[in-house]
Amino acid sequence: MRRTFVAGNWKMNTTREEALKLTAALLAKLGDPGSVQIAVCPPFPYLQTVGESLRGSPIELGGQNLYPEAKGAFTGEVSPAMLKDCGCRWVILGHSERRHVMGETNAFIRKKVLAALAAGLGVILCIGEQLAEREAQRTEAVLAEQLAGSLPDLSPEQRQQMVLAYEPVWAIGTGVNATPEQAESAHQFIRGELAKRFGAAAAQGWRIQYGGSVTAANAATLLAQANIDGVLVGGASLKPDDFLAIIAAGRAAKPG
C-alpha cells in the first residue's frame, strides 16, 4: 500500500519567531502519526532553524525550490547541496507559482528534478492546469504535457525518491478546491500516464498528492479517494490545529 504523505508548503510566510512557534505547536500536539509521512517546507532563511527543532521528530524538512547547479555565480539561488546541508529530505519543484509567476519551463524544471535526485533529495513534482485550460477541457492534455516535459526518465531507485502533486492552479489559494471526483479523475489519469511510461507496477507504487485549498474540512473526503495518496497543503499548514487535523484525516482514511 502507498504510504500517505502530508506536506506543508509555508511559501513566503512566517518570521523566525513565527516559524519556531509553529514548529513547537505541531510537535507538542502531533503524537504518533501512525502510517502518515509528514514534511514541512519553510522559507529558505528558516530551514536550519526549523530543521534543528524537528530533529528526532517524525516531521521531515523540505525546501521550496532549488537551482540545478552545484555552485557558482548564481546570485540569490540555492543549490541542492545547500538544502541537504540544512537537513532537508525533500524539495518542492514545478509549483504553479514557479511555473506561472516566475516563468519556469518544463525543461528547466526537468533539470531541477535531476539535480535534486542526484543530490539525494526527495522530489515533490507539481503539475496542474489553469482555469482557462480546464474550461477548454484541456486538463488531461496539460497534465500529459507537463509530465512529459518535467519528469525525466528515471531508474527504479530514482522513482522511489519521487512524489507527484496534482495542483489545479484555479484551486490554489482561492478557497475553491476541486471536488473529490475531479481530483480523483485527474489522479487516475496521471497514474495512467505513468503506467504508459514506466509500466503498470511502477505506476501503482507511485504516490500522487493533491494540492489546492486543502483544509481540515475537506481533507478526509479527498484522502479517501483511491488514487490520492496525500496532500500538499498551503495556507492550512500555517495553522497548527488545521494541519494536525489534516494529518489525522490521512491516518483515518488510510491507516496502512
C-alpha positions in Angstrom: 0.0 0.0 0.0 1.2 3.5 -0.8 2.1 5.5 2.3 0.0 8.6 2.8 2.2 11.8 2.6 1.1 15.1 4.1 3.4 18.0 3.3 3.1 21.7 4.3 4.3 24.4 2.0 4.7 27.6 4.1 5.5 29.6 0.9 6.8 33.2 1.7 5.3 33.3 5.2 6.5 33.4 8.8 9.2 35.3 10.6 11.9 33.3 12.5 9.9 33.6 15.7 6.6 32.6 14.0 8.4 29.6 12.3 9.6 28.4 15.7 6.2 28.8 17.3 4.5 27.0 14.5 7.0 24.1 14.7 6.7 23.9 18.5 2.9 23.8 18.3 3.0 21.0 15.8 5.4 18.9 17.8 3.5 19.5 21.1 0.3 18.0 19.7 1.4 15.6 17.0 1.6 12.4 19.0 2.0 9.2 17.0 1.4 10.0 13.3 0.9 6.3 12.6 1.4 5.4 8.9 1.3 9.1 7.7 4.6 10.6 6.4 4.9 14.3 7.2 7.0 17.1 5.9 7.1 20.9 6.3 8.7 23.3 3.8 9.6 26.6 5.4 11.2 29.6 3.6 14.9 29.3 2.9 16.1 31.6 5.8 14.5 29.4 8.4 15.3 26.0 7.1 18.2 25.3 9.5 16.3 26.8 12.5 13.2 24.7 11.8 15.3 21.7 11.0 17.0 21.8 14.4 13.7 22.0 16.1 12.4 19.0 14.1 15.5 16.8 14.8 14.5 13.4 16.2 10.8 14.0 15.4 8.5 12.3 12.8 8.3 15.6 10.7 10.7 15.8 7.8 12.1 19.0 6.4 11.8 20.2 2.8 12.8 23.2 0.7 10.5 25.1 -1.7 12.8 25.3 -4.6 16.4 24.9 -5.8 18.8 25.9 -8.6 20.1 23.0 -10.7 23.9 23.7 -10.3 26.2 22.6 -7.5 27.8 26.0 -7.0 28.8 29.1 -8.9 27.8 32.7 -9.8 24.1 32.3 -9.4 23.2 35.2 -7.2 20.2 34.6 -4.9 19.9 30.9 -5.7 20.2 27.8 -3.5 21.8 24.6 -4.5 20.7 21.0 -3.8 23.8 20.6 -1.5 22.8 23.6 0.5 19.3 22.2 1.1 20.9 18.9 2.2 23.3 20.7 4.5 20.3 22.4 6.2 18.8 19.0 6.9 16.3 18.8 4.0 14.9 15.5 3.0 12.5 16.9 0.3 12.2 19.8 -2.2 9.1 21.1 -4.0 9.7 21.6 -7.7 7.5 22.8 -10.5 5.0 24.5 -8.2 2.4 26.5 -10.2 3.8 29.8 -8.8 7.2 28.9 -10.1 5.7 27.9 -13.5 3.2 30.8 -14.0 4.6 33.6 -11.9 8.4 33.0 -12.2 8.1 31.6 -15.8 9.9 28.3 -15.3 9.6 26.0 -18.2 9.2 22.2 -18.2 12.7 21.8 -19.5 14.2 23.9 -16.6 12.1 22.0 -14.0 13.3 18.7 -15.5 16.9 19.9 -14.9 16.0 20.7 -11.3 14.5 17.3 -10.8 17.6 15.5 -12.0 19.9 17.8 -9.8 17.8 17.1 -6.7 17.7 13.4 -7.2 21.5 13.3 -7.9 22.0 15.1 -4.5 19.8 12.5 -2.7 16.8 14.8 -2.2 13.3 13.5 -2.5 11.2 15.5 -5.0 7.6 16.6 -4.8 7.0 17.5 -8.5 3.9 19.7 -9.0 1.7 19.6 -12.1 -1.7 21.1 -12.8 -3.9 23.1 -15.2 -5.1 26.7 -15.1 -8.8 27.6 -15.1 -8.9 28.5 -18.8 -7.4 25.1 -19.6 -9.9 23.3 -17.5 -12.8 25.2 -19.1 -11.4 24.4 -22.5 -11.4 20.7 -21.5 -7.6 20.6 -21.8 -6.9 19.3 -18.3 -5.6 15.9 -19.4 -3.6 17.4 -22.3 -1.9 19.9 -20.0 -1.1 17.2 -17.4 0.4 14.9 -20.1 2.5 17.7 -21.5 3.8 18.7 -18.1 4.6 15.1 -17.2 6.4 14.5 -20.5 8.4 17.7 -20.2 9.1 17.9 -16.5 9.6 14.3 -15.4 12.8 12.7 -16.7 13.3 9.1 -17.5 14.1 7.6 -14.1 15.7 4.4 -12.7 13.7 2.4 -10.2 15.8 3.8 -7.4 15.2 7.4 -8.5 11.4 6.7 -8.7 11.5 5.8 -5.1 12.5 9.4 -4.4 9.7 10.9 -6.4 6.3 12.1 -5.4 3.9 13.9 -7.8 1.4 16.6 -6.7 -1.6 17.4 -8.7 -2.4 21.1 -8.1 -5.2 22.6 -10.2 -4.0 26.2 -10.4 -7.5 27.5 -10.2 -7.8 25.9 -6.7 -4.6 27.2 -5.2 -5.2 29.8 -2.5 -8.6 30.6 -3.9 -10.7 28.7 -1.4 -12.2 26.7 -4.3 -10.9 23.2 -4.2 -11.5 20.5 -6.8 -14.3 18.2 -5.9 -13.2 14.7 -4.7 -14.4 13.4 -8.1 -12.5 16.0 -10.1 -9.3 15.3 -8.1 -9.6 11.5 -8.3 -10.2 11.7 -12.1 -7.0 13.7 -12.6 -5.0 11.4 -10.3 -6.3 8.4 -12.2 -5.3 10.0 -15.5 -1.8 10.8 -14.1 -1.3 7.2 -12.9 -2.3 6.0 -16.3 0.3 8.2 -17.9 2.9 6.9 -15.5 1.9 3.3 -16.5 2.4 4.1 -20.2 5.9 5.3 -19.4 7.2 3.2 -16.5 4.9 0.2 -16.5 1.8 -0.7 -14.6 3.6 -2.0 -11.5 5.7 1.1 -11.1 2.7 3.4 -11.6 0.8 1.6 -8.8 3.7 2.3 -6.5 3.9 6.0 -7.3 2.5 8.4 -4.7 0.4 11.3 -6.0 -0.7 14.1 -3.7 -3.5 16.6 -4.2 -2.9 20.3 -3.5 -5.3 23.2 -3.9 -7.1 24.8 -1.0 -6.8 21.7 1.2 -8.4 22.3 4.6 -9.2 20.4 7.7 -12.8 20.3 6.5 -12.2 18.7 3.0 -9.1 16.6 3.7 -10.9 13.4 4.7 -13.0 13.2 1.5 -10.0 13.9 -0.7 -7.8 11.4 1.0 -10.5 8.7 0.9 -10.1 8.6 -2.9 -8.3 5.5 -4.3 -5.6 7.4 -6.2 -5.0 10.3 -3.8 -2.0 9.3 -1.6 -1.6 12.5 0.4 -1.9 16.3 0.2 0.3 19.3 -0.3 -1.1 21.9 2.0 -0.6 25.7 1.6 -2.4 28.1 4.0 -3.8 25.4 6.3 -0.2 24.3 7.1 0.4 27.6 8.8 -2.3 26.8 11.3 -1.2 24.1 13.7 -4.6 22.7 14.6 -5.7 22.6 11.0 -2.5 20.9 9.8 -2.8 18.4 12.6 -6.4 17.7 11.7 -5.3 17.0 8.1 -2.7 14.6 9.3 -5.3 12.9 11.4 -7.6 12.7 8.4 -4.8 11.0 6.5 -4.3 8.5 9.3 -8.0 7.7 9.4 -8.6 7.4 5.7 -5.7 5.0 5.0 -4.5 3.6 8.3 -1.9 1.4 6.5 
